[in-house]
Amino acid sequence: MATSGETAFSLTARDFVRHALLDAKVLPAGTEPDATELEDCITRLNMMLKTWASKGAGLWRSTNDTATITGGVASVLLSPGIREVSDARVVVSAAYHRQLGKWGRADYQSLPNKTAVGTPSVFYVDRQRDAARLYVWPVPATDTTLSIDCDRQIETITDASETIDVPEEYSEAVMLNLALRCAPLFGPDLGQVQSMRAMELEQQLLDDGRPDSYFMAADAY
């Protein structure tokens, strides 16, 4: 028998809520969640997705952006959707981007003169609640464009008809973990087997894009 030839598998937030409540034995088969149930479960779905993002989940959230630092200014406010920057490069020309080193907060704060003017060699990202600010050092004398590799925020679900900002291969992970979080709202706990499966799938999602292993070696002098 021929296969469908289709690969797309798209569920809306409403679909995830319905299947999660079915799995938690809260919703009878063939029925739909009412407006209050839907609202409460979508709130938990949003919280779950934001938590996953905070743990580093989401290779699909990696993107590239540009930011321009005004000459004589040490920092630039990044777009609200950007939460973390892994790499930054000074755009010298279309064919040449010069890599900057990445510093942590302690390294940057230890600088005795943060306003020293020169050719930027390092950057530091200050993550705040509403947006992240990127600092460079030394401070460029002229306007300088940076090419940055960054992680965007996971998109918030604002309507039950929207698809969620997670690849389709993690649909089961989303559904089971949503069931795990929503079941206490209605009384029953998810079964042990379902709970273990939910945690297993969550770990697979969190490990997406991480290297299989890390290699560490002592410095040689």
C-alpha positions in Angstrom: 0.0 0.0 0.0 1.3 3.4 -0.9 2.2 5.9 1.8 0.6 9.3 2.0 3.6 11.3 0.8 2.8 13.9 3.4 5.2 14.8 6.2 3.5 17.8 7.9 1.8 17.2 11.2 0.5 20.3 12.7 -1.6 20.6 15.8 -3.2 23.7 17.3 -3.0 24.7 21.0 -6.6 23.5 21.3 -5.6 20.1 19.9 -2.8 19.8 22.4 -5.1 20.7 25.3 -7.8 18.3 24.2 -5.4 15.4 23.8 -3.7 16.2 27.1 -7.0 16.1 28.9 -8.0 12.9 27.2 -4.7 11.3 28.3 -5.2 12.5 31.8 -8.7 10.9 31.8 -10.3 14.3 32.5 -12.1 14.7 29.2 -14.4 12.0 27.8 -13.6 10.8 24.2 -15.4 12.8 21.6 -15.8 16.0 23.7 -14.1 19.3 23.7 -12.7 21.3 26.7 -14.9 24.2 27.8 -13.7 27.8 27.7 -12.4 27.9 31.3 -10.5 24.6 30.9 -9.0 25.7 27.6 -7.8 29.0 29.1 -6.3 27.4 32.2 -4.5 24.7 30.2 -3.1 27.1 27.6 -1.7 29.2 30.5 0.1 26.1 31.7 1.2 25.2 28.2 2.8 28.7 27.9 4.5 28.3 31.2 5.8 24.9 30.3 7.2 26.1 27.0 8.8 29.2 28.6 10.4 26.9 31.2 11.8 24.6 28.6 13.3 27.6 26.8 14.9 28.8 30.0 16.6 25.3 30.3 18.1 25.8 26.8 15.6 23.7 24.8 15.2 24.6 21.2 17.8 24.3 18.5 15.0 25.6 16.3 15.1 28.9 18.1 18.7 29.6 16.9 18.9 32.5 14.5 21.1 35.2 13.2 20.6 39.0 13.6 22.5 42.2 13.4 22.9 45.0 15.9 24.6 48.4 15.4 26.5 50.0 18.2 26.7 53.8 18.0 30.2 55.2 18.0 31.4 56.2 21.5 28.6 54.1 23.1 29.5 50.9 24.9 26.2 48.9 24.4 23.2 48.3 22.3 19.7 47.1 23.3 18.8 44.0 21.4 15.5 43.1 19.9 12.9 42.1 22.6 12.7 38.6 21.1 16.4 37.8 21.7 17.3 36.1 25.0 20.8 34.9 24.5 23.8 35.5 22.2 26.3 32.7 21.6 28.6 34.5 19.1 29.2 38.0 17.9 31.3 39.3 15.0 32.2 42.8 13.8 31.1 43.3 10.2 34.2 44.7 8.7 32.9 44.1 5.1 30.5 41.8 3.3 33.2 39.3 2.9 34.9 39.6 6.3 33.4 39.3 9.8 35.9 39.5 12.7 35.1 37.2 15.7 34.7 38.7 19.2 35.4 36.8 22.4 32.5 36.2 24.8 32.8 37.4 28.4 30.7 36.8 31.4 29.3 39.4 33.8 32.2 39.1 36.3 34.8 39.5 33.5 33.1 42.6 32.1 32.5 44.2 35.5 36.2 43.8 36.4 37.3 46.1 33.6 38.8 49.2 35.2 37.8 51.4 32.3 34.7 50.3 30.5 34.6 53.4 28.3 38.1 52.9 26.8 37.9 53.6 23.0 39.4 51.2 20.6 38.7 48.2 18.4 36.2 45.9 20.1 37.6 42.5 21.0 35.0 41.1 23.4 31.3 41.2 24.1 29.1 40.6 27.1 25.3 40.1 27.2 23.3 41.5 30.1 20.0 39.7 30.2 17.2 41.6 31.8 13.4 40.9 32.1 12.2 42.7 29.0 15.2 42.7 26.8 18.9 41.9 26.6 21.7 44.5 26.3 24.9 43.7 24.5 28.2 45.4 25.6 31.5 45.5 23.7 34.9 46.4 24.8 36.9 48.5 23.9 34.1 50.9 22.8 34.2 51.6 19.1 34.9 55.2 18.0 32.5 54.9 15.0 29.2 53.2 14.4 29.9 49.4 14.3 27.6 46.7 13.0 27.7 43.3 14.7 26.5 40.0 13.3 25.2 37.9 16.1 24.1 34.3 16.6 21.3 34.3 19.1 18.4 32.4 20.6 15.0 34.0 20.2 12.3 33.7 22.8 9.8 31.0 22.3 6.5 32.5 21.0 3.6 32.9 23.4 0.3 31.2 22.5 -2.4 33.9 22.4 -5.2 32.0 20.8 -6.3 28.4 20.9 -6.3 28.2 17.1 -2.6 28.9 16.9 0.1 26.3 16.3 2.8 26.1 18.9 6.4 27.2 18.5 7.8 23.6 18.8 8.8 21.2 15.9 6.2 18.5 15.1 8.6 15.7 16.2 8.1 16.8 19.8 4.3 16.7 19.7 4.1 13.7 22.0 6.5 15.4 24.5 4.3 18.5 24.6 1.1 16.6 24.9 2.2 14.2 27.7 4.0 16.9 29.7 1.0 19.2 29.4 -1.2 16.3 30.7 1.2 15.9 33.6 0.9 19.6 34.4 -2.9 19.9 33.9 -4.1 16.7 35.6 -3.8 18.3 39.1 -6.2 21.0 38.1 -8.9 18.4 37.9 -8.0 16.0 40.6 -6.5 12.8 39.1 -2.7 12.2 38.9 -1.2 10.9 35.7 -0.3 7.2 35.9 3.3 6.3 36.7 4.0 4.9 33.2 2.7 8.1 31.6 4.7 10.3 34.0 7.9 8.4 33.3 7.3 8.6 29.5 6.6 12.4 29.8 9.9 12.9 31.7 11.8 10.8 29.1 10.4 12.8 26.2 11.1 16.1 28.0 14.7 15.1 28.4 15.0 14.2 24.7 13.6 17.6 23.8 16.0 19.4 26.2 19.0 17.4 24.7 18.1 18.4 21.2 21.1 20.1 19.6 23.5 19.4 22.5 26.8 17.7 21.7 26.9 14.0 22.4 30.0 14.5 24.6 32.5 17.1 25.7 36.2 16.8 25.5 38.3 18.4 28.2 42.1 18.6 28.3 44.6 20.2 30.7 46.4 23.3 29.5 49.9 22.6 28.1 52.7 25.0 28.9 
